[in-house]
Amino acid sequence: MKWTDKAWKSIEYIYSDITAMDFIKELKEGTLPLEKFQFYMQQDAKYLEHYGRALSAIGAKAQDNQQALDFFEFGKNALIVEKALHETYFIEFGIANQAQNSVIEPICHHYIHYLKSVTAFDPIEVAVAAVLPCFWIYKEVGDKIYKEQEAINNPYSNWINTYSGEEFGEGVRKAKEYADKMAKNTTPEIQQLMLDAFVTASHMEYKFWNAAYEMTKW
């Protein structure tokens, strides 16, 4: 069994909770209150900035040149998406003037600092496992929302459609392959630390969406 197969099996219950949560259901239906989506967008932009830096830090630690290039590219893409949020969706959803003054709220703060801590102080294998849920779960949830969106005139359709592309799926595939390769070539102890990090980050994915629905602030 590949490490990624074992990892996904360990978080199936988390993924099930994510797909059943009100934020996801109402996003598909087009009934999610605008203020909740605005909160989500602002926090997602903050998250992507720091996530991109964590990915680039993994690239800097990689001994394999191709892996370094790929993680630098992942980091660049995260920052490009963050910039695009400001230039398109922030305007579309009426938060362009609020974004500059928005703060990193507690769940987003916890998540990004967890990833940056793991990237800085843990073995690179563990760092790769910690950043993987954001790739993988987001792709799975994004595909599910895209396929099951119910509203003909869903106000969030433009945003939903951006996560149905093949380019994002290719990034997920590469990230999973690196995790499997690194797990195969490391010790059982490191493999377990990788699994622990993957589960923790998956919990944070759930909490990130839930915090948007609850509009959790300091």
C-alpha positions as CSV (number, residue, x, y, z in Angstrom):
1,M,0.0,0.0,0.0
2,K,1.3,3.4,-0.9
3,W,1.8,5.9,1.9
4,T,-0.8,8.2,0.3
5,D,-3.4,5.4,0.3
6,K,-2.8,4.9,4.0
7,A,-2.9,8.6,4.6
8,W,-6.2,9.1,2.8
9,K,-7.7,6.2,4.6
10,S,-6.7,7.8,7.9
11,I,-8.6,11.0,7.1
12,E,-11.7,9.7,5.4
13,Y,-13.9,10.7,8.4
14,I,-12.5,14.2,8.2
15,Y,-13.2,14.4,4.5
16,S,-16.7,13.1,5.1
17,D,-17.3,15.8,7.7
18,I,-16.0,18.5,5.3
19,T,-18.3,17.5,2.5
20,A,-21.3,17.4,4.9
21,M,-20.7,20.8,6.4
22,D,-23.1,23.7,5.9
23,F,-20.4,25.9,4.2
24,I,-19.9,23.4,1.4
25,K,-23.6,22.5,1.0
26,E,-24.7,26.1,0.8
27,L,-21.8,27.0,-1.6
28,K,-23.1,24.3,-4.0
29,E,-26.6,25.5,-3.6
30,G,-25.7,29.2,-4.1
31,T,-27.4,30.0,-0.8
32,L,-24.2,30.7,1.3
33,P,-24.6,34.2,2.9
34,L,-22.3,36.7,1.1
35,E,-20.7,37.8,4.4
36,K,-19.6,34.3,5.1
37,F,-18.0,33.9,1.7
38,Q,-16.4,37.3,2.0
39,F,-14.9,36.2,5.3
40,Y,-13.6,33.0,3.7
41,M,-12.1,34.9,0.8
42,Q,-10.2,37.3,3.0
43,Q,-8.8,34.6,5.1
44,D,-8.0,32.4,2.1
45,A,-5.9,35.2,0.6
46,K,-4.0,35.6,3.9
47,Y,-3.5,31.8,4.1
48,L,-2.2,31.5,0.5
49,E,0.4,34.1,1.0
50,H,2.0,32.1,3.9
51,Y,1.3,28.7,2.3
52,G,3.2,29.8,-0.8
53,R,6.2,30.7,1.5
54,A,6.0,27.3,3.2
55,L,6.0,25.5,-0.2
56,S,9.0,27.6,-1.3
57,A,10.8,26.8,1.9
58,I,10.4,23.0,1.2
59,G,11.9,23.7,-2.3
60,A,14.9,25.3,-0.6
61,K,15.4,22.2,1.6
62,A,15.0,19.7,-1.2
63,Q,18.1,17.8,-2.3
64,D,16.6,16.7,-5.6
65,N,16.7,19.6,-8.1
66,Q,13.4,18.6,-9.8
67,Q,11.6,18.5,-6.5
68,A,13.1,21.9,-5.6
69,L,11.8,23.4,-8.9
70,D,8.4,21.8,-8.5
71,F,7.9,23.2,-4.9
72,F,9.2,26.6,-5.9
73,E,6.6,26.5,-8.7
74,F,3.9,25.4,-6.2
75,G,4.8,28.3,-4.0
76,K,4.8,30.7,-6.9
77,N,1.4,29.5,-8.0
78,A,-0.1,30.0,-4.5
79,L,1.1,33.6,-4.6
80,I,-0.3,34.1,-8.1
81,V,-3.7,32.8,-6.9
82,E,-3.5,35.1,-3.9
83,K,-2.9,38.1,-6.3
84,A,-5.7,37.0,-8.5
85,L,-8.1,36.9,-5.6
86,H,-7.4,40.6,-5.0
87,E,-7.7,41.5,-8.7
88,T,-10.9,39.6,-9.6
89,Y,-12.9,38.0,-6.8
90,F,-12.3,40.6,-4.2
91,I,-13.8,43.1,-6.6
92,E,-16.6,40.8,-7.7
93,F,-17.7,40.1,-4.1
94,G,-17.3,43.6,-2.8
95,I,-14.3,43.3,-0.4
96,A,-11.6,45.1,-2.4
97,N,-11.6,48.0,0.0
98,Q,-11.7,45.9,3.1
99,A,-8.9,43.4,2.2
100,Q,-5.9,45.6,3.0
101,N,-7.1,46.2,6.6
102,S,-8.3,42.6,7.3
103,V,-6.4,40.6,9.9
104,I,-5.4,37.0,10.1
105,E,-8.1,35.5,12.3
106,P,-7.4,32.7,14.8
107,I,-8.0,29.5,12.7
108,C,-6.1,30.8,9.7
109,H,-3.3,32.0,12.1
110,H,-3.1,28.6,13.7
111,Y,-3.0,26.8,10.3
112,I,-0.3,28.9,8.6
113,H,1.9,28.9,11.7
114,Y,1.6,25.2,12.1
115,L,2.7,24.7,8.4
116,K,5.6,27.2,8.8
117,S,6.7,25.6,12.0
118,V,6.8,22.1,10.5
119,T,8.5,23.4,7.4
120,A,11.2,25.1,9.5
121,F,11.9,22.5,12.2
122,D,10.8,19.0,11.1
123,P,12.3,16.7,8.5
124,I,11.4,17.6,4.9
125,E,9.3,14.4,4.6
126,V,7.1,15.6,7.4
127,A,6.8,19.1,5.8
128,V,5.7,17.6,2.5
129,A,3.0,15.5,4.3
130,A,1.8,18.6,6.2
131,V,1.3,20.7,3.1
132,L,-0.4,17.9,1.1
133,P,-4.0,18.2,2.5
134,C,-4.3,21.7,1.2
135,F,-3.6,20.3,-2.3
136,W,-5.4,17.1,-2.1
137,I,-8.5,17.8,0.0
138,Y,-9.1,21.1,-1.9
139,K,-9.0,19.2,-5.2
140,E,-11.4,16.5,-4.0
141,V,-13.8,19.0,-2.5
142,G,-13.5,21.4,-5.4
143,D,-14.3,18.7,-7.9
144,K,-17.3,17.6,-5.8
145,I,-18.7,21.1,-5.6
146,Y,-18.2,21.6,-9.3
147,K,-20.0,18.4,-10.2
148,E,-22.8,18.8,-7.7
149,Q,-23.5,22.6,-7.8
150,E,-27.3,22.9,-8.0
151,A,-28.1,26.5,-8.7
152,I,-28.4,27.6,-12.3
153,N,-27.5,31.2,-11.4
154,N,-25.1,30.3,-8.5
155,P,-23.5,33.7,-7.5
156,Y,-20.3,31.7,-6.7
157,S,-20.1,29.9,-10.0
158,N,-17.1,31.8,-11.4
159,W,-15.1,31.0,-8.3
160,I,-16.2,27.3,-8.3
161,N,-15.2,26.9,-11.9
162,T,-11.6,28.0,-11.3
163,Y,-11.0,24.8,-9.3
164,S,-12.1,22.4,-12.0
165,G,-9.0,22.7,-14.2
166,E,-6.4,20.0,-15.0
167,E,-3.5,22.2,-14.0
168,F,-4.4,22.1,-10.4
169,G,-5.0,18.3,-10.6
170,E,-1.5,17.9,-12.0
171,G,0.0,19.7,-9.0
172,V,-1.9,17.4,-6.7
173,R,-0.5,14.4,-8.6
174,K,3.0,15.6,-8.3
175,A,2.7,16.4,-4.6
176,K,1.3,12.9,-3.9
177,E,4.1,11.3,-5.8
178,Y,6.8,13.1,-3.8
179,A,5.1,12.1,-0.6
180,D,5.1,8.5,-1.6
181,K,8.6,8.5,-2.8
182,M,9.9,10.2,0.3
183,A,7.9,7.9,2.6
184,K,9.3,4.8,0.8
185,N,12.9,6.0,1.3
186,T,12.6,6.9,5.0
187,T,12.2,5.2,8.3
188,P,9.0,3.9,9.9
189,E,9.3,6.6,12.6
190,I,9.4,9.3,10.0
191,Q,6.6,7.7,8.1
192,Q,4.4,7.9,11.3
193,L,5.4,11.6,11.8
194,M,4.3,12.2,8.2
195,L,1.0,10.6,8.9
196,D,0.5,12.6,12.0
197,A,1.2,15.8,10.2
198,F,-1.1,14.9,7.3
199,V,-4.0,14.2,9.8
200,T,-3.3,17.4,11.7
201,A,-3.4,19.5,8.6
202,S,-6.5,17.8,7.4
203,H,-8.2,18.7,10.7
204,M,-7.2,22.3,10.0
205,E,-8.8,22.2,6.5
206,Y,-12.1,21.4,8.2
207,K,-11.6,24.1,10.8
208,F,-10.7,26.6,8.1
209,W,-14.1,26.2,6.3
210,N,-16.0,26.0,9.6
211,A,-14.4,29.2,10.8
212,A,-15.6,30.9,7.7
213,Y,-19.1,29.7,8.3
214,E,-19.0,30.7,11.9
215,M,-17.0,33.9,11.1
216,T,-14.6,33.0,13.9
217,K,-12.6,36.1,15.1
218,W,-10.3,36.9,17.8
